[in-house]
Amino acid sequence: MKFYSTNSPNQLVSSQEALFQSLPADGGLYMPESIPVLPTSFLSDLSGRSLPEIASVLTSLWLGDELTASDIDTLVTRAFPFDTPLVELEADRLYALELFHGPSLAFKDIGARFMAGLMSHYADRLSREIHILVATSGDTGGAVAMGFHNVSGVRVSILYPKGRVSLLQEKQLTTLGGNIQAYEVDGSFDDCQTIVKRAFLDPELSQAYSLSSANSINIFRLIPQSFYYLRAIAQLAKNHLPVAFSVPSGNFGNLSAGVLAWRMGMPAQAFIASTNVNKVVPSYLQTGQYVPMASLATLSNAMDVGNPSNFVRLQHLFSNNTSALSSQVKGYFFTDDETVSEMLLLRDRYNYLACPHTAVGLLGLQSYQQNSVDNCGIALVTAHPAKFSPAVDEILGQTVEVPDRLAILSERQKQVTTIPATFEAFKEVLLQVV
């Protein structure tokens, strides 16, 4: 499989180059030269297939010319010892796809663990330590930290916005130590993302380190996220209605992964881009004009992105056809007040405790279903609500039980380097540890 840069479609690289290089030198993003097609036999026999079974088939389509069947089996078995269960809220009408059953309690575990396994497989071919740079608005950092902790030959630097992640999210980023280093940036997620992008394009840092990324700017963080869309359909009855997926969206890697699965042949009536008031993409879907904005702080902090990196991938998945994109992807945005009301409604009507991001996703799905009743709606549940205590506890008026694997972090000491929101400041501290 070959990959091209969105800025230079005629320049192709190998899968391994795309994995480790992460960001092309021209500042674009890697996309597959061609998108493999799911076998008809696989789609017709999808019902009941497990996440590792689905992952094995899709990985073979992407990397079957580079990995043996045994390699693939080992990779997906180790990456996915947990499931992504589908919870029915209303019969054949409204479902929640729970993606938080991995070690960091967030959907980012799926992509991060797959990437860690794939990088580990290739590591013995490399002569230098890989240094992974990650910008996070909350969940990516925790998943990457836990997925790559103590992986030999890999060092990780995580940048996160000061005061804009929850306490437990911050504990996941800053308490592991070892090969994981956290940087608290005095700015926004967009500042963190800009710093990481500039680092990849800086000749001096490229000379000092073998840089890679585990953000969704890395195509191999995004590809495995397509697996759980098919796992969702596998859990539905065979005679289900057409499926519409609602995706709480920030940097738009998760939604891009769903569209990628659709391009491979997965049936889907529509995708709903559900955002908070950082509404760049919903506005684009309404007007056809893409206008980045300074990100605004909200309850659903992991979605506080004013210039989502993966928007360019969405465009390429639709051959830069705005009409085709807006036909398949619908956009809705919601305020914090609406988010709070939905969290309370979900608890009272369905006895379902949701984090703010999940509430936004379900709001978007319900808005779409008001105008399109002939569908089965699946909202992606991107994180366990306990990750956003005490805000969730205060909103719901009750204490959400914290799973043991998250609770043990609360007593650990934070280890972090605080830096200004400038590339120069990050470069200076990074070069000091060469």
ABEGO torsion letter per residue (X at the ends): XBBBBAABAABBBBAAAAAAAGBBAAGBBBBBABBBBBBAAAAAAABGBBAAAAAAAAAAAAAAAABBAAAAAAAAAAABABBBBBBBABBGABBBBBAAABAAGBAAAAAAAAAAAAAAAAAAABABBBBBBBBBAGAAAAAAAAAABGBBGBBBBBBBBBGABBAAAAAAAAAAEEABBBBBBBBBAAAAAAAAAAAAABAAAAAABBBBBABAABAAAAAAAAAAAAAAAAABBAABBBBBBBBBBAAGAAAAAAAAAAAAGBBBABBBBBBBABAAAAAAAAAGBBBBBBBBBBABAAABBABBAAAAAAAAAAGGBAAAAAAABBBBBBBAAAAAAAAAAAAAAAGBBBBAAAAAAAAAAAAAAAABABBBBBBBBABBAAAAOAAAAAAAGBBBBBBAAAAAAAABBBBBBBBBBBAAAAAAAAAAAX
